[in-house]
Amino acid sequence: MHIPSPPVNGFHAGPLYIHYYGLMYVIGITLAILITQRRWQRMGGDAGLVGDVALWAVPAGIIGGRIYFDITTPQYIPHHWYGIFAVWDGGLGIWGGIACGAAAGIWRVRRAHANAGAFADAVAPALLVAQAIGRVGNYFNKELFGRPTSLPWGLYIPPGSRPPGYLSFTTFQPTFLYELIFDLALAAGLVWLGHHRAIKVPGLFALYVTGYSAFRIFEESLRVDPSEHFLGLRLNMYVAFVGTVVGGVWFWYTQRRGKGLPSNTPDLAATSTAAGGTTVAAASTAAGGTTVAAATAAGDAADGADGQPTGTEADPPGAPGADGTPAGGTAEPASGAGPGGEPRAEVGADVGADRSGEAPPLRNGVKRSRSAR
């Protein structure tokens, strides 16, 4: 009993040959966008921002993932002049893609004056779902498997796809399947934490970096595909260690010393980090036959010196003072008449509305008062 290898790695659609590897990445990216849109809207953000970020982050991620793959696993580059660009033959580094994709995405989020830390937490579970779907593509490519095994769920690998030194073995550890299961479990765990625990942003993304890096330590200890080595260990193993440590320290810092709000704060996405927010950056890489590189920066909403959110005042416009009079003004007749009996506009009637009676401008789909600029 074993898991069989697929007989083909794609199908024809007219004159085109569609590779399952590329198709899985398209499906994964689409699901990631849809999941992020839903999570971002629940944080009070504009779903349109997710589409704008994807237009920049996805191409940047593909380029970054391929560059990292070419550098770390040159053995897998096809022997053609276009080999370094042949994404359809496999070879997209997951963290290499996240590194460049995160850089492009954070740039777009900050240009929209949205909360970058909140956006990172919104996208973390979605990235794991996309990675899990991408691992199905590795199955069709007959790659990213582990050492020989006699377990019932061992993956049969045909002789032509077995690495040197393993031609006499038939079944191998399906490490791509292990990662698929782990990615979905970690994604569910992050969603649960975001709903039931007060995790300060970008704590969920930091846990994503920590958890995935830690799993890659286990996965790299099983894999037998060709990889660069240093001091007897796969290079990817060192990068996974670094990612685990950096992600863990990052999470500790955001929760103990960071000024970000919890990810389940209502309308969190509308909080801009453009003015004095604390920026926390993390970068880590871990690779295998699939590369791994992660870099992100996330801004937190800073608190004012008096403990109130930045951009607010102790007394909002129109709030009564200690003597019951409007803050910043003198007592007016209860009848609402101004000097000489002339009618006057009410003070503090609509906080956040301007004198013309028009509603305040929208930012990321959420109304903002004048004091929270």
Secondary structure in CASP SS format (residue, H / E / C, confidence):
PFRMAT SS
TARGET T0000
AUTHOR 0000-0000-0000
METHOD secondary structure of the structure
MODEL  1
M C 1.00
H C 1.00
I E 1.00
P C 1.00
S C 1.00
P C 1.00
P C 1.00
V C 1.00
N C 1.00
G E 1.00
F E 1.00
H E 1.00
A E 1.00
G C 1.00
P C 1.00
L E 1.00
Y E 1.00
I E 1.00
H E 1.00
Y H 1.00
Y H 1.00
G H 1.00
L H 1.00
M H 1.00
Y H 1.00
V H 1.00
I H 1.00
G H 1.00
I H 1.00
T H 1.00
L H 1.00
A H 1.00
I H 1.00
L H 1.00
I H 1.00
T H 1.00
Q H 1.00
R H 1.00
R H 1.00
W H 1.00
Q H 1.00
R H 1.00
M C 1.00
G C 1.00
G C 1.00
D C 1.00
A H 1.00
G H 1.00
L H 1.00
V H 1.00
G H 1.00
D H 1.00
V H 1.00
A H 1.00
L H 1.00
W H 1.00
A H 1.00
V H 1.00
P H 1.00
A H 1.00
G H 1.00
I H 1.00
I H 1.00
G H 1.00
G H 1.00
R H 1.00
I H 1.00
Y H 1.00
F H 1.00
D H 1.00
I H 1.00
T H 1.00
T C 1.00
P H 1.00
Q H 1.00
Y H 1.00
I C 1.00
P C 1.00
H C 1.00
H C 1.00
W C 1.00
Y C 1.00
G H 1.00
I H 1.00
F H 1.00
A C 1.00
V H 1.00
W H 1.00
D H 1.00
G C 1.00
G C 1.00
L C 1.00
G C 1.00
I H 1.00
W H 1.00
G H 1.00
G H 1.00
I H 1.00
A H 1.00
C H 1.00
G H 1.00
A H 1.00
A H 1.00
A H 1.00
G H 1.00
I H 1.00
W H 1.00
R H 1.00
V H 1.00
R H 1.00
R H 1.00
A C 1.00
H C 1.00
A C 1.00
N C 1.00
A H 1.00
G H 1.00
A H 1.00
F H 1.00
A H 1.00
D H 1.00
A H 1.00
V H 1.00
A H 1.00
P H 1.00
A H 1.00
L H 1.00
L H 1.00
V H 1.00
A H 1.00
Q H 1.00
A H 1.00
I H 1.00
G H 1.00
R H 1.00
V H 1.00
G H 1.00
N H 1.00
Y H 1.00
F H 1.00
N C 1.00
K C 1.00
E C 1.00
L C 1.00
F C 1.00
G E 1.00
R C 1.00
P E 1.00
T C 1.00
S C 1.00
L C 1.00
P C 1.00
W C 1.00
G C 1.00
L E 1.00
Y E 1.00
I C 1.00
P C 1.00
P H 1.00
G H 1.00
S H 1.00
R C 1.00
P C 1.00
P C 1.00
G C 1.00
Y C 1.00
L C 1.00
S C 1.00
F C 1.00
T C 1.00
T E 1.00
F E 1.00
Q C 1.00
P C 1.00
T H 1.00
F H 1.00
L H 1.00
Y H 1.00
E H 1.00
L H 1.00
I H 1.00
F H 1.00
D H 1.00
L H 1.00
A H 1.00
L H 1.00
A H 1.00
A H 1.00
G H 1.00
L H 1.00
V H 1.00
W H 1.00
L H 1.00
G H 1.00
H H 1.00
H H 1.00
R C 1.00
A C 1.00
I C 1.00
K E 1.00
V C 1.00
P C 1.00
G H 1.00
L H 1.00
F H 1.00
A H 1.00
L H 1.00
Y H 1.00
V H 1.00
T H 1.00
G H 1.00
Y H 1.00
S H 1.00
A H 1.00
F H 1.00
R H 1.00
I H 1.00
F H 1.00
E H 1.00
E H 1.00
S H 1.00
L H 1.00
R E 1.00
V C 1.00
D C 1.00
P C 1.00
S C 1.00
E C 1.00
H E 1.00
F E 1.00
L C 1.00
G C 1.00
L E 1.00
R E 1.00
L H 1.00
N H 1.00
M H 1.00
Y H 1.00
V H 1.00
A H 1.00
F H 1.00
V H 1.00
G H 1.00
T H 1.00
V H 1.00
V H 1.00
G H 1.00
G H 1.00
V H 1.00
W H 1.00
F H 1.00
W H 1.00
Y H 1.00
T H 1.00
Q H 1.00
R H 1.00
R C 1.00
G C 1.00
K C 1.00
G C 1.00
L C 1.00
P E 1.00
S C 1.00
N C 1.00
T C 1.00
P C 1.00
D C 1.00
L H 1.00
A H 1.00
A H 1.00
T C 1.00
S C 1.00
T C 1.00
A C 1.00
A C 1.00
G C 1.00
G C 1.00
T E 1.00
T E 1.00
V E 1.00
A E 1.00
A E 1.00
A E 1.00
S E 1.00
T E 1.00
A C 1.00
A C 1.00
G C 1.00
G C 1.00
T C 1.00
T C 1.00
V C 1.00
A E 1.00
A E 1.00
A E 1.00
T E 1.00
A E 1.00
A E 1.00
G E 1.00
D E 1.00
A C 1.00
A C 1.00
D E 1.00
G C 1.00
A C 1.00
D C 1.00
G C 1.00
Q C 1.00
P E 1.00
T C 1.00
G C 1.00
T C 1.00
E C 1.00
A C 1.00
D C 1.00
P C 1.00
P C 1.00
G C 1.00
A C 1.00
P E 1.00
G C 1.00
A C 1.00
D C 1.00
G C 1.00
T C 1.00
P E 1.00
A C 1.00
G C 1.00
G C 1.00
T C 1.00
A C 1.00
E C 1.00
P C 1.00
A C 1.00
S C 1.00
G C 1.00
A E 1.00
G C 1.00
P H 1.00
G H 1.00
G H 1.00
E C 1.00
P E 1.00
R C 1.00
A C 1.00
E C 1.00
V C 1.00
G C 1.00
A C 1.00
D C 1.00
V C 1.00
G C 1.00
A C 1.00
D C 1.00
R C 1.00
S C 1.00
G C 1.00
E C 1.00
A C 1.00
P C 1.00
P C 1.00
L E 1.00
R E 1.00
N C 1.00
G C 1.00
V E 1.00
K E 1.00
R C 1.00
S C 1.00
R C 1.00
S C 1.00
A C 1.00
R C 1.00
END
